Amino acid sequence: MPKKHHFFYLTLIVGTIILGILSRVLVGIPTFIGDILYASMIYFGMRFLFTTTNIQKAAIYALVFCFCIEFQQLYRAEWVLQIRRTLLGHYILGQDFIWWNLVCYGIGILIAYLLDITIIKTRPHSI
């Protein structure tokens, strides 16, 4: 994957992070929007990291990663709870297992995947 592709996905990652943070601080935006954006960011991150992997595998990797993050929230050791109490730890690891988040992750990855396919199909030589 050429460097411009890395820049493209890095831009999507940063933009998604900004939208995710805004979704948590602006009043009136349901919290599940942040979970959807988190999963989309993970998908774009997989596309950035695994440049030779096809997009279907990137989507599966992203889904597995998000599910692992959610299920690790069932682990309640004090050392991991201390990490989760930090701002960055809270954003990355979350706080509590919520089964609905698994649905949000699926939706977020699907949206990012469909956006990726649309961009690839409409601009095959630029992205």
Disulfide bonds with the S-S distance in Angstrom:
none
